């Protein structure tokens, strides 16, 4: 059995940067260290950080001392304002690309556009962006009519270009003035295209990443449309030998918040299950 492992794997730039900030904070530890929610959407990494003393917390007002690290998806403006009014040490691990979406949304609103964000309204990134434009924006996940005539469009960083393009085209049908800014993370798009190419060759696809990870869920959805025998898992213990019975080619990829060590563990487990030196023959 052949396992095709994607070349575009491991942490993206924004996640690498966040982990560097976390590791630096651990070395310089001055009291407890908190993150506002999970710093990334990967339970394996978050649990590992908990063991090292990094504490995810939902309510920033519960923090009275120590250091707080902003998650990669960004925090709410009111949370940032509260922290600035305290003596709590703050480290900003917000992905620079998420900050760009925020800046573009604020710029468009200032110029009189009704801001439309293409993304998931319940995702922390989108909630953060909305908070910086006083929640005066419209969030949509698919093409639909918008009543306003002067519209500025941005996108959640993990959105697909195909969906973004369709949304812009639909809004153009009725709006008088439209400005669209492509704020999609290129790393997400590159990873998606490579995964789709592998899915064309594989009998089974395994996609590794957090169940709450937006980009991993989109990756899984896109791959499953090509290869129905596709599985989204968080760790090697979720692998099922039955998935690989009679299979000749397995494709393996992961989301932008999936660490290399996790991909390696899953690769070795599949190999052991299905044709490795110490494994059986699926």
C-alpha positions as CSV (number, residue, x, y, z in Angstrom):
1,X,0.0,0.0,0.0
2,X,1.2,3.5,-0.9
3,X,0.7,6.5,1.4
4,X,0.8,9.9,-0.4
5,X,1.6,12.5,2.2
6,X,0.9,16.1,1.2
7,X,4.0,18.4,0.9
8,X,2.0,21.4,2.3
9,X,1.7,20.3,5.9
10,X,2.4,21.6,9.4
11,X,1.7,24.9,11.0
12,X,1.0,27.9,8.8
13,X,2.9,31.2,9.3
14,X,0.3,32.6,11.7
15,X,0.2,29.5,13.9
16,X,4.0,29.2,13.9
17,X,4.2,32.8,15.0
18,X,1.7,32.2,17.8
19,X,3.6,29.2,19.1
20,X,6.8,31.2,19.2
21,X,5.1,33.8,21.3
22,X,3.8,31.1,23.6
23,X,7.2,29.4,24.0
24,X,8.8,32.8,24.7
25,X,6.2,33.5,27.4
26,X,6.9,30.1,29.0
27,X,10.6,30.9,29.2
28,X,10.0,34.3,30.7
29,X,7.1,33.2,32.9
30,X,6.0,35.9,35.2
31,X,3.0,34.5,37.0
32,X,0.1,32.5,35.4
33,X,-0.3,32.5,31.6
34,X,-3.7,32.6,30.0
35,X,-5.1,32.5,26.5
36,X,-8.5,34.0,25.6
37,X,-10.1,30.7,24.4
38,X,-7.9,28.1,22.8
39,X,-5.0,29.8,21.1
40,X,-5.5,27.6,18.0
41,X,-8.2,25.0,17.0
42,X,-6.2,21.9,17.8
43,X,-7.1,20.0,20.9
44,X,-3.8,18.0,20.9
45,X,-1.8,21.2,21.0
46,X,-4.1,23.0,23.4
47,X,-3.9,20.0,25.9
48,X,-0.1,19.9,25.6
49,X,0.0,23.7,26.4
50,X,-2.3,23.1,29.4
51,X,0.2,20.6,30.8
52,X,2.9,23.3,30.5
53,X,0.7,25.8,32.4
54,X,-1.0,27.7,29.6
55,X,-4.7,28.2,30.7
56,X,-7.5,28.9,28.2
57,X,-10.1,31.1,29.7
58,X,-13.5,32.4,28.4
59,X,-14.0,35.5,30.5
60,X,-11.1,37.9,30.4
61,X,-12.4,39.6,33.5
62,X,-11.5,36.6,35.6
63,X,-7.8,37.4,35.0
64,X,-6.3,39.5,37.7
65,X,-2.6,39.0,37.2
66,X,0.0,37.4,35.0
67,X,0.1,37.3,31.2
68,X,-2.7,36.9,28.7
69,X,-2.0,35.8,25.1
70,X,-4.5,36.8,22.3
71,X,-5.5,33.8,20.2
72,X,-4.6,33.5,16.6
73,X,-8.2,34.2,15.5
74,X,-8.3,37.5,17.3
75,X,-10.2,38.7,20.3
76,X,-13.2,41.0,20.7
77,X,-12.5,44.8,20.8
78,X,-14.1,45.0,24.2
79,X,-11.8,42.4,25.5
80,X,-8.8,44.2,24.2
81,X,-10.1,47.5,25.6
82,X,-10.6,45.9,29.0
83,X,-7.0,44.4,29.1
84,X,-5.5,47.8,28.2
85,X,-7.2,49.3,31.2
86,X,-5.5,46.8,33.6
87,X,-1.9,45.9,34.5
88,X,-2.1,42.5,33.0
89,X,0.7,41.8,30.5
90,X,-0.7,41.2,27.0
91,X,0.9,39.3,24.2
92,X,-0.8,39.6,20.8
93,X,-0.6,36.3,18.9
94,X,-3.4,37.3,16.5
95,X,-2.5,36.2,13.0
96,X,-1.3,39.2,10.9
97,X,-3.7,38.1,8.1
98,X,-6.7,38.2,10.5
99,X,-5.6,41.7,11.4
100,X,-5.6,42.6,7.8
101,X,-9.2,41.5,7.4
102,X,-10.0,43.7,10.4
103,X,-8.2,46.7,9.0
104,X,-9.9,46.4,5.6
105,X,-13.3,46.0,7.2
106,X,-12.7,49.2,9.3
107,X,-11.5,51.1,6.2
108,X,-14.5,50.1,4.1
109,X,-16.9,51.1,6.9
110,X,-15.2,54.4,7.3
111,X,-15.6,55.1,3.6
112,X,-19.4,54.5,3.9
113,X,-19.6,50.9,2.6
114,X,-21.9,48.4,4.2
115,X,-19.4,45.7,5.2
116,X,-20.2,42.1,4.2
117,X,-18.0,39.4,5.7
118,X,-18.0,36.0,3.8
119,X,-17.6,33.5,6.6
120,X,-19.0,31.7,9.6
121,X,-20.7,34.2,12.0
122,X,-20.0,31.9,15.0
123,X,-16.3,31.6,14.3
124,X,-14.0,33.6,16.6
125,X,-12.3,35.3,13.7
126,X,-15.5,36.7,12.3
127,X,-16.8,37.7,15.7
128,X,-13.5,39.6,16.3
129,X,-13.8,41.4,13.0
130,X,-17.4,42.4,13.6
131,X,-16.5,43.8,17.1
132,X,-14.0,46.2,15.5
133,X,-16.7,47.7,13.2
134,X,-19.2,48.0,16.1
135,X,-21.0,44.8,14.9
136,X,-22.3,46.9,12.0
137,X,-21.7,44.3,9.3
138,X,-23.4,41.4,7.5
139,X,-22.1,37.9,7.6
140,X,-23.0,35.4,4.9
141,X,-21.7,32.0,4.0
142,X,-23.1,31.6,0.5
143,X,-24.3,33.8,-2.4
144,X,-27.4,35.8,-1.6
145,X,-29.0,39.2,-2.3
146,X,-28.0,42.2,-0.2
147,X,-30.4,45.2,0.1
148,X,-27.7,47.8,0.6
149,X,-26.4,49.5,-2.6
150,X,-22.9,50.4,-1.5
151,X,-21.2,47.3,-0.3
152,X,-17.6,46.4,0.7
153,X,-16.8,42.7,0.9
154,X,-14.0,41.0,2.8
155,X,-13.6,37.3,3.7
156,X,-12.7,35.1,6.7
157,X,-9.1,34.0,6.0
158,X,-10.1,30.4,5.8
159,X,-12.9,30.8,3.2
160,X,-12.5,29.3,-0.3
161,X,-11.8,31.5,-3.2
162,X,-14.6,29.8,-5.2
163,X,-17.2,30.7,-2.6
164,X,-15.9,34.2,-2.2
165,X,-16.0,34.7,-6.0
166,X,-19.7,33.5,-6.2
167,X,-20.7,35.8,-3.3
168,X,-19.1,38.8,-5.1
169,X,-20.8,37.9,-8.4
170,X,-24.2,37.6,-6.7
171,X,-23.9,41.0,-4.9
172,X,-22.8,42.7,-8.1
173,X,-26.1,41.8,-9.8
174,X,-28.0,44.3,-7.6
175,X,-25.6,46.6,-5.8
176,X,-24.7,50.1,-7.3
177,X,-21.2,50.1,-5.9
178,X,-19.1,47.2,-4.8
179,X,-15.5,47.0,-3.5
180,X,-14.2,43.5,-2.8
181,X,-11.0,42.8,-1.0
182,X,-9.5,39.3,-1.2
183,X,-8.5,38.6,2.4
184,X,-8.2,34.8,2.0
185,X,-5.1,33.1,3.4
186,X,-3.0,31.9,0.4
187,X,-1.6,29.0,2.5
188,X,-5.2,27.7,3.0
189,X,-5.9,27.8,-0.8
190,X,-2.6,26.1,-1.7
191,X,-3.2,23.3,0.8
192,X,-6.7,22.8,-0.5
193,X,-5.6,22.5,-4.2
194,X,-2.9,20.0,-3.3
195,X,-5.3,17.9,-1.2
196,X,-7.7,17.9,-4.1
197,X,-5.0,16.6,-6.5
198,X,-4.1,13.8,-4.1
199,X,-7.7,12.9,-3.7
200,X,-7.9,12.2,-7.4
201,X,-5.2,9.6,-7.0
202,X,-6.1,8.1,-3.7
203,X,-8.6,5.4,-2.7
204,X,-8.9,6.8,0.8
205,X,-8.1,10.3,2.2
206,X,-7.3,11.0,5.8
207,X,-7.5,14.7,6.8
208,X,-6.0,15.6,10.2
209,X,-7.0,18.6,12.3
210,X,-9.1,19.9,15.1
211,X,-12.9,19.3,14.8
212,X,-13.4,23.1,15.4
213,X,-10.8,24.1,12.8
214,X,-12.5,26.0,10.1
215,X,-9.9,25.4,7.4
216,X,-9.7,21.7,8.3
217,X,-13.4,21.3,8.0
218,X,-13.4,23.1,4.6
219,X,-10.5,20.9,3.5
220,X,-12.4,17.8,4.5
221,X,-15.6,18.9,2.7
222,X,-13.7,19.7,-0.5
223,X,-11.8,16.4,-0.5
224,X,-14.8,14.3,0.3
225,X,-16.6,15.6,-2.8
226,X,-13.8,14.1,-4.8
227,X,-13.1,11.0,-2.7
228,X,-16.2,9.9,-0.7
229,X,-14.0,7.6,1.4
230,X,-12.5,10.5,3.3
231,X,-12.1,10.8,7.1
232,X,-11.5,13.7,9.4
233,X,-9.6,12.8,12.5
234,X,-7.8,14.5,15.3
235,X,-5.3,11.8,16.3
236,X,-4.1,8.3,15.4
237,X,-6.4,6.6,17.9
238,X,-9.3,7.5,15.7
239,X,-8.0,5.5,12.7
240,X,-10.0,2.4,11.8
241,X,-8.2,-0.5,10.0
242,X,-11.5,-1.2,8.1
243,X,-11.0,2.1,6.2
244,X,-7.9,0.7,4.5
245,X,-9.1,-2.9,3.7
246,X,-8.3,-3.6,0.1
247,X,-6.9,-0.1,-0.5
248,X,-3.9,0.5,-2.6
249,X,-3.4,4.3,-2.2
250,X,-4.0,6.5,0.9
251,X,-3.8,10.2,0.8
252,X,-2.8,12.1,4.0
253,X,-3.1,15.9,4.6
254,X,-3.9,18.3,7.5
255,X,-5.1,21.7,8.4
256,X,-3.0,24.8,9.0
257,X,-3.1,24.3,12.8
258,X,-2.1,20.6,12.7
259,X,1.5,20.0,13.9
260,X,4.1,17.9,12.0
261,X,4.5,15.5,14.9
262,X,0.8,14.6,14.7
263,X,0.9,13.9,11.0
264,X,4.0,11.8,11.5
265,X,2.3,9.7,14.2
266,X,-0.7,9.1,12.0
267,X,1.5,8.2,9.0
268,X,3.3,5.6,11.1
269,X,0.1,4.2,12.5
270,X,-1.4,3.7,9.0
271,X,1.8,2.1,7.8
272,X,1.8,-0.2,10.7
273,X,-1.8,-1.2,10.1
274,X,-1.5,-1.7,6.4
275,X,1.8,-3.1,5.2
276,X,4.5,-1.7,7.4
277,X,7.3,-4.0,8.6
278,X,5.4,-4.5,11.9
279,X,1.9,-4.3,10.5
280,X,-0.7,-6.4,8.7
281,X,-2.0,-6.2,5.2
282,X,-5.2,-4.2,4.9
